[in-house]
Amino acid sequence: MFTNRVVWITGASSGIGEALAARFARENARVVLSARRQPELERVRQHCIDAGAAPENMLVLPLDVTDLPSLPVAADHVISHFGQIDLLINNAGLSQRSLCKDTELSVYQKLLDVDVMGQIALTKAVLPHMLERQSGHLAVTASVAGKVGVPLRTGYCAAKHAVMGFFDALRAEVEDDGILVSTITPGFIRTDISLNALAADGSAFGEEDENIAGGMDVGECADVIVSALAKGKREIPVGKGKEMAALWVKRVAPEMMFKLARKQN
């Protein structure tokens, strides 16, 4: 399905992004790896090559999604290098672990810059190319937190609700132009997301959540996502714990969900 397709993944230096890179490499895709940390991207690239990917199919492109003027330049570079972009996965992101009353406004600004504006800006940089081709697939890694509000994540939930709304609306605009739009909605996945989450003062939270530690294996998560993207699924829930039931409860019994959310941490 993805042989010779050009797949651009942001946040590719760790976690879900790294696992997706390995999975698409096994599919013989041409993969663009983007994140801020070039040494980690080079490590991911080498891992994919060691697993059988052709070196010429793996492009490292360091990128900070908050540097908005650089994003159209990066998109042009990918198109110049590979000739096209078939699938963009907006996977760069930050989480949060702090109460609203304690959280500095700068933390909210950073979450919105990385998790919302960066995704929108890169998508807008790629969209004209896809519209011209009348073909392409845009995806974003949102979260169950983009559907359900829980404690210690007011900024994160705000950001993920925002990208869910943006990409749902974008889908309505561009689907008739041959462009697919998918919102990936992970629950608890075993990554370093809580270790790297922002604390109230903007420092790294530095602790592993029990729920994250007991979550779905990141490789299994990537398998689910890639399979669903291949089928053109518009919304892709992925996880195995009780948090996935929250998606259903929020729809059919929102008052119950509001009460349950108070018990989460």
Secondary structure, DSSP 8 states (H G I E B T S, - for coil): --TT-EEEEESTTSHHHHHHHHHHHHTT-EEEEE-S-HHHHHHHHHHHHHTT--GGGEEE----TT-TTHHHHHHHHHHHHHS---EEEE-----B-B-GGG--HHHHHHHHIIIIIHHHHHHHHHHHHHHHHT-EEEEEE--GGGTS--TTBHHHHHHHHHHHHHHHHHHHHHGGGTEEEEEEEE-SBSSSTTTSSB-TTSSB-----HHHHTSB-HHHHHHHHHHHHHTT-SEEEE--STHHHHHHHHHH-HHHHHHHHTT--
